[in-house]
């Protein structure tokens, strides 16, 4: 049975206190004390920051421009300092969880981090699911793997997502989707892309 993974944005602070944002899948753990599990890849600034500071903030949001922005070089988004704990949350977050590192399981590729929830707060109502939002998140995952997967595979998987964008997207989702499409188009022009190296055609 697959783990349930929820897409969120993790905010951390570097040694100078500058915020860093990273979309990441999170697993919520059952138990008496609320906690979450993160599996960041190595190398990762998010991983480095969590290990050095022992803290992070989980942001739950529906503004998918943040997801698309983070994988296309647009990582600067408004943040708000937290009261009572170190860290910042996204200004557009519907909910945030301030986290404290409690356990690290080393791994050569993806260490397993367990973090306890030390603060949880809602900031805006969740209005419901939007198919275009889900499409943008899935598209952002694909764009983040452009250096790993053949270009034609990325393009083929993005085509059906375009249907949800066309039918249900608002201005935010359309802007986010445009960023993703531009990133794929730029990658297609690179002679050393996996697609070109493998001799595949789009």
Backbone as a printed PyTorch tensor [residue, N CA C, xyz], in Angstrom:
tensor([[[  0.8500,  -1.1960,   0.0000],
         [  0.0000,   0.0000,   0.0000],
         [  0.8840,   1.2450,   0.0000]],

        [[  0.5910,   2.1860,  -0.8910],
         [  1.3930,   3.3930,  -0.9960],
         [  1.1550,   4.3320,   0.1850]],

        [[  2.2270,   5.0500,   0.5740],
         [  2.0570,   6.1020,   1.5640],
         [  1.2190,   7.2260,   0.9600]],

        [[  0.4210,   7.8740,   1.8130],
         [ -0.2720,   9.0830,   1.3710],
         [  0.7010,  10.2390,   1.4680]],

        [[  0.9240,  10.8930,   0.3500],
         [  1.8580,  12.0180,   0.2950],
         [  1.0930,  13.2650,  -0.1100]],

        [[  1.2460,  14.3200,   0.6610],
         [  0.5590,  15.5750,   0.4050],
         [  1.5810,  16.6150,  -0.0280]],

        [[  1.2370,  17.3740,  -1.0760],
         [  2.1630,  18.3680,  -1.6040],
         [  2.0260,  19.6820,  -0.8380]],

        [[  3.1470,  20.1790,  -0.3650],
         [  3.1750,  21.4300,   0.3810],
         [  4.4790,  22.1490,   0.0390]],

        [[  4.7070,  23.2920,   0.6640],
         [  5.9530,  24.0350,   0.4760],
         [  6.6210,  24.1750,   1.8280]],

        [[  7.8850,  23.7820,   1.8920],
         [  8.6480,  23.8560,   3.1350],
         [  9.5000,  25.1240,   3.1020]],

        [[  9.3890,  25.9120,   4.1640],
         [ 10.2280,  27.1040,   4.2880],
         [ 11.2440,  26.8780,   5.3960]],

        [[ 12.4950,  27.2040,   5.0910],
         [ 13.5930,  27.0850,   6.0490],
         [ 14.3990,  28.3780,   6.0320]],

        [[ 15.3200,  28.4950,   6.9830],
         [ 16.1890,  29.6620,   7.0570],
         [ 17.6340,  29.2160,   6.9220]],

        [[ 18.4060,  29.9390,   6.1080],
         [ 19.8260,  29.6280,   5.9830],
         [ 20.5800,  30.2050,   7.1900]],

        [[ 21.8870,  29.9940,   7.2980],
         [ 22.6170,  30.4900,   8.4680],
         [ 22.5140,  32.0020,   8.6670]],

        [[ 22.2640,  32.7530,   7.5980],
         [ 22.1220,  34.2010,   7.7080],
         [ 20.6810,  34.6340,   7.9870]],

        [[ 19.7630,  33.6640,   8.0470],
         [ 18.3730,  33.9780,   8.3160],
         [ 17.5560,  34.2970,   7.0850]],

        [[ 18.0910,  34.0040,   5.9000],
         [ 17.3670,  34.2430,   4.6470],
         [ 16.4420,  33.0660,   4.3590]],

        [[ 15.1660,  33.3480,   4.0630],
         [ 14.2310,  32.2450,   3.8040],
         [ 14.5620,  31.4970,   2.5180]],

        [[ 14.3180,  30.2050,   2.5470],
         [ 14.4280,  29.3510,   1.3680],
         [ 13.1540,  28.5270,   1.2680]],

        [[ 12.5970,  28.4390,   0.0670],
         [ 11.3380,  27.7360,  -0.1660],
         [ 11.5550,  26.5420,  -1.0770]],

        [[ 10.8750,  25.4330,  -0.7710],
         [ 11.0000,  24.2380,  -1.5940],
         [  9.7070,  23.4390,  -1.5580]],

        [[  9.0850,  23.1880,  -2.7180],
         [  7.9410,  22.2610,  -2.7520],
         [  8.4120,  20.8720,  -2.3480]],

        [[  7.5830,  20.1660,  -1.5940],
         [  8.0060,  18.8640,  -1.1030],
         [  6.7950,  18.0280,  -0.7220]],

        [[  6.8940,  16.7180,  -0.9320],
         [  5.8610,  15.8180,  -0.4710],
         [  6.0240,  15.5650,   1.0170]],

        [[  4.9260,  15.5550,   1.7540],
         [  4.9710,  15.3710,   3.1990],
         [  4.0550,  14.2230,   3.5980]],

        [[  4.4950,  13.4550,   4.5550],
         [  3.6990,  12.3690,   5.1120],
         [  3.3100,  12.7440,   6.5380]],

        [[  2.0200,  12.7440,   6.8310],
         [  1.5470,  13.0180,   8.1810],
         [  1.5220,  11.7070,   8.9580]],

        [[  2.1250,  11.7100,  10.1320],
         [  2.2610,  10.4890,  10.9140],
         [  1.1920,  10.4110,  11.9830]],

        [[  0.5920,   9.2330,  12.1250],
         [ -0.4100,   9.0150,  13.1590],
         [  0.2900,   8.8130,  14.5040]],

        [[ -0.3910,   9.2270,  15.5770],
         [  0.1840,   9.0530,  16.9010],
         [ -0.3480,  10.0840,  17.8650]],

        [[  0.0670,   9.9760,  19.1150],
         [ -0.4070,  10.9020,  20.1400],
         [  0.0830,  12.3220,  19.8900]],

        [[  1.3450,  12.4480,  19.4600],
         [  1.9130,  13.7670,  19.1770],
         [  1.9540,  13.9780,  17.6700]],

        [[  1.3410,  15.0510,  17.1480],
         [  1.3590,  15.2720,  15.6900],
         [  2.7770,  15.4660,  15.1780]],

        [[  3.0790,  14.7970,  14.0800],
         [  4.4000,  14.9090,  13.4830],
         [  4.3060,  14.6330,  11.9960]],

        [[  5.3640,  14.9570,  11.2770],
         [  5.4090,  14.7590,   9.8350],
         [  6.7350,  14.1310,   9.4640]],

        [[  6.7980,  13.5900,   8.2590],
         [  8.0260,  12.9780,   7.7460],
         [  8.3530,  13.6050,   6.3950]],

        [[  9.6000,  14.0060,   6.2350],
         [ 10.0950,  14.5680,   4.9850],
         [ 11.2660,  13.7230,   4.4930]],

        [[ 11.3670,  13.5910,   3.1620],
         [ 12.4770,  12.8420,   2.5710],
         [ 13.1600,  13.7030,   1.4950]],

        [[ 13.9110,  14.7050,   1.9120],
         [ 14.5830,  15.5570,   0.9200],
         [ 15.7400,  14.8260,   0.2500]],

        [[ 15.9350,  15.1250,  -1.0200],
         [ 17.0520,  14.5330,  -1.7520],
         [ 18.3650,  15.2130,  -1.3520]],

        [[ 19.4580,  14.4850,  -1.5010],
         [ 20.7930,  15.0580,  -1.3900],
         [ 21.3210,  15.3690,  -2.7910]],

        [[ 22.0390,  16.4690,  -2.9900],
         [ 22.2020,  17.5790,  -2.0440],
         [ 20.9530,  18.4470,  -2.0270]],

        [[ 20.7270,  19.1390,  -0.9190],
         [ 19.5080,  19.9290,  -0.7750],
         [ 19.7380,  21.0180,   0.2610]],

        [[ 19.4440,  22.2530,  -0.1160],
         [ 19.5530,  23.3420,   0.8480],
         [ 18.5320,  23.1740,   1.9680]],

        [[ 17.3440,  22.6640,   1.6140],
         [ 16.3400,  22.4200,   2.6440],
         [ 16.8800,  21.4360,   3.6770]],

        [[ 17.4850,  20.3590,   3.2100],
         [ 18.0660,  19.3750,   4.1190],
         [ 19.1490,  20.0090,   4.9820]],

        [[ 20.0530,  20.7680,   4.3760],
         [ 21.1260,  21.4150,   5.1260],
         [ 20.5680,  22.3450,   6.1990]],

        [[ 19.5480,  23.1230,   5.8360],
         [ 18.9810,  24.0880,   6.7900],
         [ 18.3040,  23.3820,   7.9510]],

        [[ 17.5590,  22.3150,   7.6520],
         [ 16.8620,  21.5960,   8.7260],
         [ 17.8660,  20.9460,   9.6670]],

        [[ 18.9170,  20.3480,   9.1200],
         [ 19.9100,  19.7060,   9.9670],
         [ 20.6690,  20.7160,  10.8220]],

        [[ 20.9240,  21.8990,  10.2750],
         [ 21.7030,  22.8960,  11.0200],
         [ 20.8600,  23.6310,  12.0510]],

        [[ 19.5940,  23.9060,  11.7220],
         [ 18.7420,  24.6660,  12.6410],
         [ 17.7730,  23.7960,  13.4290]],

        [[ 17.5140,  22.5810,  12.9300],
         [ 16.5800,  21.7040,  13.6190],
         [ 15.1420,  22.1400,  13.5110]],

        [[ 14.8130,  22.9190,  12.4820],
         [ 13.4530,  23.4570,  12.3740],
         [ 13.0960,  23.7150,  10.9210]],

        [[ 11.7970,  23.7610,  10.6660],
         [ 11.2650,  24.0960,   9.3500],
         [  9.8100,  24.5010,   9.5330]],

        [[  9.2140,  25.0150,   8.4750],
         [  7.8030,  25.3840,   8.4950],
         [  7.1370,  24.7730,   7.2690]],

        [[  6.0280,  24.0880,   7.5030],
         [  5.2580,  23.4860,   6.4270],
         [  4.1200,  24.4250,   6.0600]],

        [[  4.0530,  24.7900,   4.7750],
         [  3.0310,  25.7100,   4.2800],
         [  2.0280,  24.9640,   3.4130]],

        [[  0.7560,  25.0470,   3.7940],
         [ -0.3280,  24.4570,   3.0090],
         [ -0.9830,  25.5840,   2.2250]],

        [[ -1.0420,  25.4610,   0.9070],
         [ -1.5130,  26.5640,   0.0750],
         [ -2.1430,  26.0560,  -1.2090]],

        [[ -2.9170,  26.9310,  -1.8210],
         [ -3.5200,  26.6210,  -3.1160],
         [ -3.0250,  27.5600,  -4.2200]],

        [[ -2.1790,  28.5280,  -3.8910],
         [ -1.5910,  29.3860,  -4.9170],
         [ -0.4670,  28.5880,  -5.5820]],

        [[ -0.8010,  27.9150,  -6.6610],
         [  0.1550,  27.0020,  -7.2920],
         [  1.2730,  27.7260,  -8.0240]],

        [[  1.2020,  29.0500,  -8.0950],
         [  2.3240,  29.7910,  -8.6730],
         [  3.5960,  29.5690,  -7.8480]],

        [[  3.4360,  29.3330,  -6.5490],
         [  4.6180,  29.0930,  -5.7140],
         [  5.2890,  27.7870,  -6.1130]],

        [[  4.5050,  26.7300,  -6.3190],
         [  5.0590,  25.4450,  -6.7570],
         [  5.7700,  25.6020,  -8.1010]],

        [[  5.0560,  26.2030,  -9.0600],
         [  5.6330,  26.3770, -10.3980],
         [  6.8150,  27.3320, -10.3650]],

        [[  6.7090,  28.3660,  -9.5440],
         [  7.7940,  29.3370,  -9.4550],
         [  9.0710,  28.7410,  -8.9110]],

        [[  8.9490,  27.9200,  -7.8890],
         [ 10.1370,  27.3460,  -7.2600],
         [ 10.9080,  26.4370,  -8.2050]],

        [[ 10.2350,  25.7790,  -9.1420],
         [ 10.9440,  24.8800, -10.0730],
         [ 11.3460,  25.5770, -11.3660]],

        [[ 10.9920,  26.8680, -11.4910],
         [ 11.3770,  27.6150, -12.6950],
         [ 12.1950,  28.8570, -12.3480]],

        [[ 12.7980,  28.8580, -11.1580],
         [ 13.7010,  29.9520, -10.7930],
         [ 13.0530,  31.1430, -10.1460]],

        [[ 11.7930,  31.0420,  -9.7400],
         [ 11.0830,  32.1480,  -9.0910],
         [ 10.8370,  31.7810,  -7.6230]],

        [[ 11.8630,  31.8850,  -6.8080],
         [ 11.7950,  31.4120,  -5.4180],
         [ 11.5170,  32.5170,  -4.4100]],

        [[ 11.4210,  33.7490,  -4.8350],
         [ 11.1890,  34.8480,  -3.9070],
         [  9.6920,  35.1350,  -3.8120]],

        [[  9.1100,  34.7690,  -2.6600],
         [  7.6940,  34.9830,  -2.3990],
         [  7.5360,  35.6240,  -1.0260]],

        [[  6.5100,  36.4580,  -0.8540],
         [  6.3410,  37.1470,   0.4400],
         [  6.1980,  36.1580,   1.5950]],

        [[  6.9110,  36.4330,   2.6790],
         [  6.8520,  35.5990,   3.8660],
         [  6.5080,  36.4480,   5.0870]],

        [[  6.0780,  35.7660,   6.1470],
         [  5.6810,  36.4300,   7.3880],
         [  6.4010,  35.7380,   8.5440]],

        [[  7.0790,  36.4930,   9.4280],
         [  7.7260,  35.8610,  10.5810],
         [  6.6820,  35.2330,  11.5010]],

        [[  7.0670,  34.1510,  12.1540],
         [  6.1650,  33.4860,  13.0740],
         [  6.3310,  34.0540,  14.4850]],

        [[  5.2550,  34.0180,  15.2420],
         [  5.2970,  34.4450,  16.6320],
         [  5.6080,  33.2500,  17.5330]],

        [[  6.5860,  33.4010,  18.3820],
         [  6.8620,  32.3760,  19.3780],
         [  7.8260,  31.2910,  18.9510]],

        [[  8.0770,  31.1350,  17.6520],
         [  9.0240,  30.1320,  17.1690],
         [  9.8540,  30.7330,  16.0460]],

        [[ 11.0160,  30.1760,  15.8350],
         [ 11.8780,  30.6600,  14.7600],
         [ 11.3730,  30.1440,  13.4230]],

        [[ 11.3520,  31.0150,  12.4440],
         [ 10.9360,  30.6000,  11.1070],
         [  9.9840,  31.6000,  10.4780]],

        [[  9.6750,  31.3550,   9.2030],
         [  8.7330,  32.1970,   8.4680],
         [  7.7530,  31.2980,   7.7380]],

        [[  6.5740,  31.8340,   7.4990],
         [  5.5850,  31.1520,   6.6740],
         [  5.3290,  31.9780,   5.4310]],

        [[  4.7890,  31.3430,   4.4120],
         [  4.3760,  32.0660,   3.2200],
         [  3.1770,  32.9530,   3.5360]],

        [[  3.1750,  34.1650,   3.0000],
         [  2.0480,  35.0590,   3.2200],
         [  0.7600,  34.4920,   2.6260]],

        [[  0.8780,  33.6710,   1.5820],
         [ -0.3060,  33.1070,   0.9310],
         [ -0.7210,  31.7620,   1.5290]],

        [[ -0.0660,  31.3180,   2.5750],
         [ -0.3900,  30.0180,   3.1620],
         [ -1.7970,  30.0320,   3.7700]],

        [[ -2.5580,  28.9890,   3.4920],
         [ -3.8520,  28.8220,   4.1450],
         [ -3.6660,  28.3050,   5.5740]],

        [[ -2.5910,  27.5710,   5.7780],
         [ -2.2800,  26.9780,   7.0750],
         [ -0.7820,  26.7590,   7.1530]],

        [[ -0.2250,  26.8910,   8.3460],
         [  1.1850,  26.5650,   8.5120],
         [  1.3810,  25.6830,   9.7390]],

        [[  2.4200,  24.8570,   9.6630],
         [  2.8410,  24.0250,  10.7810],
         [  4.3130,  24.3160,  11.0330]],

        [[  4.6330,  24.8240,  12.2090],
         [  6.0300,  24.9920,  12.5910],
         [  6.5370,  23.6530,  13.1150]],

        [[  7.7040,  23.2390,  12.6310],
         [  8.2070,  21.9000,  12.8920],
         [  9.5560,  21.9280,  13.6010]],

        [[  9.7610,  20.9210,  14.4540],
         [ 11.0400,  20.7460,  15.1380],
         [ 11.5700,  19.3510,  14.8340]],

        [[ 12.8240,  19.2640,  14.4340],
         [ 13.4330,  17.9890,  14.0660],
         [ 13.5850,  17.0950,  15.2930]],

        [[ 13.0950,  15.8630,  15.1800],
         [ 13.1940,  14.9200,  16.3000],
         [ 13.9690,  13.6580,  15.9500]],

        [[ 14.0940,  13.3320,  14.6590],
         [ 14.8050,  12.1050,  14.3040],
         [ 15.3170,  12.1990,  12.8760]],

        [[ 16.5010,  11.6280,  12.6630],
         [ 17.1090,  11.5740,  11.3300],
         [ 17.5440,  10.1480,  11.0570]],

        [[ 17.0580,   9.5760,   9.9590],
         [ 17.5200,   8.2700,   9.5100],
         [ 18.3990,   8.4920,   8.2830]],

        [[ 19.7190,   8.3340,   8.4330],
         [ 20.6320,   8.6330,   7.3220],
         [ 20.3700,   7.7510,   6.1080]],

        [[ 20.6140,   8.3210,   4.9450],
         [ 20.5010,   7.5910,   3.6890],
         [ 21.3770,   8.3060,   2.6780]],

        [[ 21.9900,   7.5390,   1.7860],
         [ 22.9090,   8.1250,   0.8140],
         [ 22.2050,   9.0650,  -0.1470]],

        [[ 20.9270,   8.8220,  -0.4120],
         [ 20.1990,   9.6300,  -1.3860],
         [ 19.1010,  10.4760,  -0.7600]],

        [[ 18.2860,   9.8860,   0.1430],
         [ 17.1490,  10.6020,   0.7250],
         [ 17.0440,  10.2930,   2.2220]],

        [[ 17.6880,  11.0860,   3.0670],
         [ 17.5240,  10.8970,   4.5080],
         [ 16.0570,  11.0560,   4.9170]],

        [[ 15.6610,  10.3130,   5.9240],
         [ 14.2850,  10.3780,   6.4270],
         [ 14.2710,  11.2650,   7.6630]],

        [[ 13.5690,  12.3800,   7.5760],
         [ 13.4930,  13.3370,   8.6800],
         [ 12.1120,  13.2570,   9.3230]],

        [[ 12.0760,  13.0950,  10.6250],
         [ 10.8290,  13.1490,  11.3720],
         [ 10.8230,  14.4400,  12.1870]],

        [[  9.7290,  15.1980,  12.0690],
         [  9.6340,  16.4870,  12.7420],
         [  8.3140,  16.5770,  13.4910]],

        [[  8.3680,  17.0500,  14.7050],
         [  7.1510,  17.2260,  15.4990],
         [  6.5550,  18.6010,  15.2300]],

        [[  5.2490,  18.6900,  15.3550],
         [  4.5340,  19.9520,  15.1470],
         [  4.5290,  20.7210,  16.4610]],

        [[  5.1340,  21.9070,  16.4530],
         [  5.1740,  22.7220,  17.6640],
         [  4.2220,  23.9110,  17.5880]],

        [[  3.6950,  24.1770,  16.4100],
         [  2.7210,  25.2550,  16.2420],
         [  1.9180,  24.9920,  14.9810]],

        [[  0.6220,  25.1840,  15.0470],
         [ -0.2540,  25.0270,  13.8790],
         [ -1.2730,  26.1510,  13.8910]],

        [[ -1.4740,  26.7710,  12.7350],
         [ -2.4050,  27.8990,  12.6770],
         [ -3.0160,  28.0120,  11.2830]],

        [[ -4.3150,  28.2830,  11.2470],
         [ -5.0210,  28.5370,   9.9890],
         [ -5.0290,  30.0300,   9.7080]],

        [[ -4.9450,  30.3820,   8.4120],
         [ -4.9000,  31.7850,   8.0240],
         [ -5.9950,  32.1750,   7.0280]],

        [[ -6.5220,  31.2200,   6.2980],
         [ -7.5650,  31.4900,   5.3050],
         [ -8.3260,  30.2020,   5.0530]],

        [[ -9.5820,  30.3090,   4.6250],
         [-10.3750,  29.0910,   4.3930],
         [ -9.9300,  28.3640,   3.1370]],

        [[-10.0970,  27.0520,   3.1510],
         [ -9.8880,  26.2310,   1.9650],
         [-11.2140,  26.1300,   1.2390]],

        [[-11.2620,  26.5930,  -0.0100],
         [-12.5160,  26.7060,  -0.7410],
         [-12.8790,  25.4620,  -1.5280]],

        [[-11.9700,  24.5130,  -1.6430],
         [-12.2630,  23.3010,  -2.3950],
         [-11.1860,  23.0080,  -3.4130]],

        [[-11.3010,  21.8320,  -4.0380],
         [-10.3090,  21.3990,  -5.0080],
         [-10.5690,  22.0130,  -6.3810]],

        [[ -9.4890,  22.3010,  -7.0760],
         [ -9.5450,  22.8160,  -8.4340],
         [ -8.6690,  21.9160,  -9.2980]],

        [[ -9.2210,  21.3850, -10.3750],
         [ -8.4610,  20.4650, -11.2260],
         [ -7.2140,  21.1220, -11.8020]],

        [[ -7.3140,  22.3960, -12.1070],
         [ -6.1590,  23.0940, -12.6680],
         [ -5.0340,  23.2080, -11.6430]],

        [[ -5.3810,  23.3930, -10.3770],
         [ -4.3480,  23.4510,  -9.3430],
         [ -3.5980,  22.1300,  -9.2660]],

        [[ -4.3450,  21.0390,  -9.3090],
         [ -3.7090,  19.7170,  -9.2910],
         [ -2.8310,  19.5340, -10.5260]],

        [[ -3.2810,  20.0240, -11.6740],
         [ -2.4960,  19.8970, -12.9020],
         [ -1.1940,  20.6820, -12.8100]],

        [[ -1.2470,  21.8710, -12.2370],
         [ -0.0270,  22.6710, -12.0970],
         [  0.9660,  21.9670, -11.1780]],

        [[  0.4860,  21.4220, -10.0700],
         [  1.3910,  20.7250,  -9.1480],
         [  2.0420,  19.5330,  -9.8340]],

        [[  1.2400,  18.7620, -10.5710],
         [  1.8040,  17.6150, -11.2870],
         [  2.7920,  18.0860, -12.3520]],

        [[  2.4640,  19.1840, -13.0250],
         [  3.3770,  19.7390, -14.0110],
         [  4.6730,  20.2180, -13.3850]],

        [[  4.5860,  20.7950, -12.1920],
         [  5.7900,  21.2510, -11.4890],
         [  6.6880,  20.0720, -11.1320]],

        [[  6.0870,  18.9560, -10.7360],
         [  6.8690,  17.7530, -10.4460],
         [  7.5960,  17.2990, -11.7050]],

        [[  6.9090,  17.3180, -12.8420],
         [  7.5330,  16.9020, -14.0990],
         [  8.6800,  17.8260, -14.4810]],

        [[  8.4740,  19.1230, -14.3460],
         [  9.5300,  20.0740, -14.6990],
         [ 10.7420,  19.8920, -13.7930]],

        [[ 10.5110,  19.5550, -12.5350],
         [ 11.6290,  19.3380, -11.6190],
         [ 12.4560,  18.1170, -12.0230]],

        [[ 11.9230,  17.2790, -12.9080],
         [ 12.6230,  16.0710, -13.3400],
         [ 13.1300,  16.1620, -14.7790]],

        [[ 13.1620,  17.3790, -15.3320],
         [ 13.6290,  17.5430, -16.7010],
         [ 15.0620,  17.0320, -16.8830]],

        [[ 15.8690,  17.1190, -15.8320],
         [ 17.2570,  16.6640, -15.9340],
         [ 17.3790,  15.1540, -15.7620]],

        [[ 16.2750,  14.4930, -15.4470],
         [ 16.3140,  13.0560, -15.1930],
         [ 15.6010,  12.2240, -16.2530]],

        [[ 14.5170,  12.7720, -16.8240],
         [ 13.6560,  12.0060, -17.7160],
         [ 13.7960,  12.4790, -19.1610]],

        [[ 13.5160,  11.6130, -20.1290],
         [ 13.5080,  12.0330, -21.5300],
         [ 12.4700,  13.1250, -21.7740]],

        [[ 12.8260,  14.0730, -22.6080],
         [ 11.9470,  15.2080, -22.8770],
         [ 10.5930,  14.7520, -23.4050]],

        [[ 10.5800,  13.7650, -24.2890],
         [  9.3120,  13.3360, -24.8770],
         [  8.3760,  12.7630, -23.8160]],

        [[  8.9340,  12.1410, -22.7840],
         [  8.0950,  11.6160, -21.7000],
         [  7.4410,  12.7550, -20.9180]],

        [[  8.2140,  13.7940, -20.6230],
         [  7.6690,  14.9650, -19.9260],
         [  6.5510,  15.5930, -20.7570]],

        [[  6.8150,  15.7860, -22.0370],
         [  5.8160,  16.4140, -22.9070],
         [  4.5500,  15.5710, -23.0080]],

        [[  4.7100,  14.2640, -23.1310],
         [  3.5410,  13.3850, -23.2310],
         [  2.6960,  13.4190, -21.9650]],

        [[  3.3390,  13.4970, -20.8120],
         [  2.5940,  13.5140, -19.5530],
         [  1.9580,  14.8640, -19.2690]],

        [[  2.4840,  15.9220, -19.8800],
         [  1.9100,  17.2480, -19.6590],
         [  0.6990,  17.5090, -20.5500]],

        [[  0.6060,  16.8180, -21.6780],
         [ -0.5000,  17.0800, -22.6040],
         [ -1.8730,  16.8780, -21.9730]],

        [[ -2.1500,  15.7720, -21.2930],
         [ -3.4830,  15.6350, -20.6880],
         [ -3.7350,  16.6230, -19.5580]],

        [[ -2.6780,  17.1160, -18.9200],
         [ -2.8550,  18.1250, -17.8730],
         [ -3.3600,  19.4420, -18.4570]],

        [[ -3.0260,  19.6830, -19.7260],
         [ -3.4760,  20.9060, -20.3880],
         [ -4.9990,  20.9920, -20.4300]],

        [[ -5.6680,  19.8420, -20.4850],
         [ -7.1390,  19.8250, -20.5320],
         [ -7.7110,  20.4490, -19.2700]],

        [[ -7.1670,  20.0790, -18.1030],
         [ -7.6470,  20.6480, -16.8430],
         [ -7.3660,  22.1430, -16.7810]],

        [[ -6.2370,  22.5620, -17.3100],
         [ -5.9180,  23.9940, -17.3510],
         [ -6.9350,  24.7270, -18.2090]],

        [[ -7.2020,  24.1950, -19.3980],
         [ -8.1350,  24.8550, -20.3220],
         [ -9.5360,  24.9640, -19.7360]],

        [[ -9.9540,  23.9580, -18.9740],
         [-11.3400,  23.9090, -18.4970],
         [-11.5650,  24.6060, -17.1670]],

        [[-10.5740,  24.5960, -16.2620],
         [-10.8610,  25.0540, -14.8920],
         [ -9.8830,  26.0790, -14.3250]],

        [[ -8.8640,  26.4860, -15.0750],
         [ -7.8420,  27.3730, -14.5190],
         [ -8.3420,  28.8010, -14.3730]],

        [[ -7.9200,  29.4370, -13.2860],
         [ -8.0730,  30.8660, -13.1140],
         [ -6.7800,  31.5610, -13.5030]],

        [[ -6.6850,  32.8790, -13.2960],
         [ -5.4790,  33.6160, -13.6880],
         [ -4.1990,  33.0840, -13.0430]],

        [[ -4.2570,  32.6940, -11.7620],
         [ -3.0580,  32.2020, -11.0900],
         [ -2.5600,  30.9010, -11.7210]],

        [[ -3.4860,  29.9830, -11.9730],
         [ -3.0970,  28.7040, -12.5550],
         [ -2.5760,  28.8680, -13.9810]],

        [[ -3.1790,  29.7830, -14.7340],
         [ -2.7130,  29.9960, -16.1090],
         [ -1.3010,  30.5820, -16.1180]],

        [[ -1.0310,  31.4940, -15.1990],
         [  0.3130,  32.0630, -15.1250],
         [  1.3250,  30.9920, -14.7380]],

        [[  0.9680,  30.1860, -13.7300],
         [  1.8740,  29.1170, -13.2860],
         [  2.1320,  28.1240, -14.4110]],

        [[  1.0800,  27.7430, -15.1300],
         [  1.2270,  26.7720, -16.2200],
         [  2.0970,  27.3250, -17.3350]],

        [[  1.9800,  28.6130, -17.6090],
         [  2.8100,  29.2360, -18.6330],
         [  4.2820,  29.1480, -18.2670]],

        [[  4.6070,  29.3760, -16.9960],
         [  5.9970,  29.2510, -16.5570],
         [  6.5290,  27.8430, -16.8030]],

        [[  5.7060,  26.8520, -16.5040],
         [  6.1230,  25.4670, -16.6860],
         [  6.3430,  25.1450, -18.1600]],

        [[  5.4210,  25.5820, -19.0020],
         [  5.5530,  25.3290, -20.4440],
         [  6.7970,  26.0110, -21.0030]],

        [[  7.0850,  27.2050, -20.5320],
         [  8.2870,  27.9100, -20.9840],
         [  9.5440,  27.1580, -20.5630]],

        [[  9.5290,  26.5810, -19.3680],
         [ 10.6870,  25.8250, -18.8960],
         [ 10.9250,  24.5920, -19.7560]],

        [[  9.8440,  23.9050, -20.1310],
         [  9.9790,  22.7270, -20.9930],
         [ 10.4950,  23.1440, -22.3680]],

        [[  9.9780,  24.2410, -22.8920],
         [ 10.4150,  24.7090, -24.2080],
         [ 11.8920,  25.0830, -24.2010]],

        [[ 12.3460,  25.7410, -23.1280],
         [ 13.7690,  26.0860, -23.0320],
         [ 14.6300,  24.8300, -22.9660]],

        [[ 14.1620,  23.8650, -22.2090],
         [ 14.9280,  22.6280, -22.0640],
         [ 15.0410,  21.8960, -23.4010]],

        [[ 13.9960,  21.9960, -24.2220],
         [ 14.0060,  21.3170, -25.5180],
         [ 15.0870,  21.8710, -26.4420]],

        [[ 15.5240,  23.0880, -26.1980],
         [ 16.5470,  23.7070, -27.0420],
         [ 17.9660,  23.3410, -26.6140]],

        [[ 18.1010,  22.6680, -25.4610],
         [ 19.4220,  22.3080, -24.9680],
         [ 19.9000,  21.0210, -25.6410]],

        [[ 21.0700,  21.0470, -26.2370],
         [ 21.5550,  19.8500, -26.9550],
         [ 21.8900,  18.6840, -26.0290]],

        [[ 22.1010,  18.9510, -24.7230],
         [ 22.4840,  17.8780, -23.8170],
         [ 21.3220,  17.3980, -22.9650]],

        [[ 20.0760,  17.6850, -23.3830],
         [ 18.9180,  17.1950, -22.6290],
         [ 18.8410,  15.6760, -22.7480]],

        [[ 18.2400,  14.9740, -21.7540],
         [ 18.1260,  13.5310, -21.8410],
         [ 17.4680,  13.0590, -23.1240]],

        [[ 16.4880,  13.8350, -23.6140],
         [ 15.8030,  13.4300, -24.8410],
         [ 16.7550,  13.3870, -26.0160]],

        [[ 17.5590,  14.4620, -26.1570],
         [ 18.4620,  14.5220, -27.2760],
         [ 19.5950,  13.5030, -27.1490]],

        [[ 20.0480,  13.2850, -25.9040],
         [ 21.1200,  12.3200, -25.7010],
         [ 20.6590,  10.8980, -26.0340]],

        [[ 19.3900,  10.6190, -25.7590],
         [ 18.8530,   9.2920, -26.0210],
         [ 18.3620,   9.1260, -27.4560]],

        [[ 18.3840,  10.1910, -28.2100],
         [ 17.9400,  10.1190, -29.5750],
         [ 16.4340,  10.0810, -29.7130]],

        [[ 15.7160,  10.4710, -28.6530],
         [ 14.2480,  10.4510, -28.7120],
         [ 13.7430,  11.6990, -29.3870]],

        [[ 12.5260,  11.5980, -29.8980],
         [ 11.8950,  12.7500, -30.5320],
         [ 10.6230,  13.0890, -29.7940]],

        [[ 10.3110,  14.3580, -29.7540],
         [  9.1230,  14.8080, -29.0270],
         [  7.8930,  14.5580, -29.8580]]])
